[in-house]
Amino acid sequence: MKNLRFIAGLCVALVLLSGCGITQHTALAQENEENKTIALTNVNVIPMTVENKVIENTTVVVVDNKISAIGGKIPNDAMIIDGEGKWLIPGLIDMHVHNLVDGSPGNNYPTKGASIFFDNQDIMLLYVANGVTTAFELSGRVEHFGQRNEIIKGDVTGPRIALAALIDGSNASKVATTPSEGRQAVRIAKGDGYEFIKVYSRLNIETYKAIVDEADKQGMKVVGHIPNAFEGKTEDAFVPHFGLVAHAEEFSKQANEFTEEEAYKLARLAKVNGSWVTPNLSNLARIAAQGRSLDAVRELPSFKYVHPLMQDKWITANQYNHGTNPKRIAYYDELVGFHIKLVKAFKDLGVPMVAGTDAGTSGIVWGYSLHDELTLLVDAGLTTEETLAAATRLAATWLEIDDKVGTVEVGKFADLVLLDENPLLDINNTRKISGVFFNGRWVDKSQIDIMLENLAKKNAENIGKDEFLWSKIGER
């Protein structure tokens, strides 16, 4: 019943609440149940290996959840998907997300538990629709383990999720103000099952250094911000094992001026230390747009797929638009320009870059934002191949799962995206999705379109209801 659960997981809330076609999905479930072997024929494969030699007009065979063959005969029991004229790439990886999970933002008391609940499949559908098969959660909470387990069990179709525990100097679930507290926070995170540590902006210098050192001792890589305490002495933040800078903004907030010379000076710090970077260009681009007008959010084509509570928050409590003024907008524009200079410097100096979006922040929609990021990276000077590598092979390498995902190779998990046109010619072709494989489970575009339509309808019916007003969240 594994594949039957797949279809049920994808559609259960949408079917029951929005009228998704039962017959269509039952038929597909039965077809998948009978065909655990899938052959994608006549397809052009962009493997995204280091050599990246395109394999034209070939057959890719998926058995259960892995790629079993590229080329060769089609198994007799295979379900056939015609890939003629189409292009197969590895599933995309977003290296900076914040996923919605159940919680209780109001006053708590023993036995209360969560008071706000999200349909996990509604959240994950946005990744499915955009071919994002792996996501790096950078504000991990205990609820995210449950969210991930639903996907692993097959109850929900969604991406693989890597979890980082965030440690800050105040106002966080894990707070550390001394080196000993920092080390203990890392050890607790390790014991709780987190795979990575995220350092944040309000840590003091000695605590930050202790956290990074302890994480290395615990075998946990470190991602995050450059704490504000390093202002004026940025080079001191680049200690061994500070593995991934989460934003280009972490460099710009340390900059003395927004010049090309300053960009290269800052980029060299990462290069010398061996730190990788998530430029996150889409973040500041979206922030600058929201600073000008909330129409930048309202008019997003994907806004209708965002949970109604978040729709209300992004409009009524938008921190980037509240109190906006020409000076702030001009500053945002300067940051956007400087971040492009930084990307050029990272590229010239050979600093490895991975693609991430800060999805979940106001105006940055899960799944859809990664395609925006890829476009911005190309506009900033990366080739299409370099950009695809940042969202596939290199991201998998940093997460240390490159033996499992990140390229199209025999033996790897079948996390794949079938495109109508070649993304090496135009990076915007990553948006032209014909279908996706999530851990070997095939979902075609027609199915995705139906589910998105039903999700938009469901959200529209709930807009404005008291339980979806951000102003009333404290009462929950």
Steps between C-alpha positions, in 0.01 A plus 500: 500500500806724493414674174133523591601695810700728271194612310291518816768707669517739209127548472326420829434852621453636152264221396281522806497875535526616141356233275810345343395227257477173692477279193805650333721463806376155589583385148847647520553341840408161358731555204792588726420206728536266206809672357784533747731515201482815287684556173547854375570459129657715226610759755802731506686469830695790653677300774663798679810295575831689492546409134127550431498328163143516373356159409259542211195292411548234767292298744510547876361216708376556855438198720330574832676820609833477318645545153578148385619564145581773250482355150441137413182300468162595639380249763188311397308603812583870477250782485609713203532880510586656165777755544552581135626855457520547878789550741566316825693668782563412864243616753565856617628582848408814696771562758308752711135447593264556792211255485168552672427255780238470774556719802358710783595869475274615782515437874585140576414278792556131581301270267411784258714389207473656158222746419583566135510212255613473141422235242847365428413399145379852422840632606697234314294529180682823416831312500349219293367746243844651456722193501667585832580153629728600791469792744730624777292617798701769682274561799441144607243423769385173644190517279721489191606147590136397488454682171797318353377165633167540322692530173731210580204275586333586171196666656603828333693555179768762544873567504773346705560739789828571676461663842716767664458609862520877539699639793494871582593732782139589584139461388538147365402148600870424555679789671868512595679797654822331616739254336392223735133562422584499130676165521217352701244629248688324223515174696127519576424566131710201405315281750165626372585379152587817314759454229627858475549812714394849397673792671309826520545874525484571875772260614802655668843427356627242747171309508488493120852359480422238764187391313688457172778309672263271691296433188814377329575272794146363474530443125246772416558753224423866571292738291374843587546870553806703583410629849463876541777493761753458217427841350832661418690172538328276247810290440478366857164337419659273242621232735564138396181299442273799436380313197225698327402868511121512472463833315700742290347750741731370772786651302323823404411581860873481578602712199652844538386594151310332220781487246650226287823527700311441824316205346829329413643578843207329670488211255867423570413439865267219396750366249791484745285338769344244266151630575226452243228759432126505434463834317123511555458778244125450484467597864616859461336533159165411658565719805576800275183440300290480817661819630352677200154348508304210644380439148832318459347235725136521395584463133724197535346227280581249775350707784168317473673175595636642827315402818236767581654577839829580329323696227352720769832536684692596188252779429394629843826453694762540231819615671661611174215729401400633843636852540663486158656813357718604203821475704429140600407404144822656370695297756328179393589579139863554597505162671354330194773652283776415745387140525544465126856629542552242774381215278742607228781508759405158639507357149833659405666383821355149484279519810244218468141624487174314562147614424267601782207736539392561861162357395230576755617855557248762388459494125724197444280207402618144558608324182426785262770722648777257408436560130520875569834441672636306204404781264670759721818293525525485121430873479784552749750323275479125561458275200187289480706190578664664803158607621351154461799354683434739791147360528593134452846344525671766713209528742498123544877506552481755781220304667715185463228311314665517157525120498118494506370802306619799300581330169325264259700180546424132542455403864386842620154582629254586227459867587458636148336780303379459143506829307340595171805701390875505556603702811860521379376729223275709724487463878134602498428163341524348850150641545364299204436182692338202331516279809706411804631195679503529879689202639390297201137617506387654173271803500414654163416861423130441444473349845699786651281759328180345637637495855623859477162615372327330790748640752441854371124448532535363852717794605263754346209358698691555825637850440370744761371244748597571859724193531704624203553860615853574614376773737320235702781248518588591856155390612555142387 
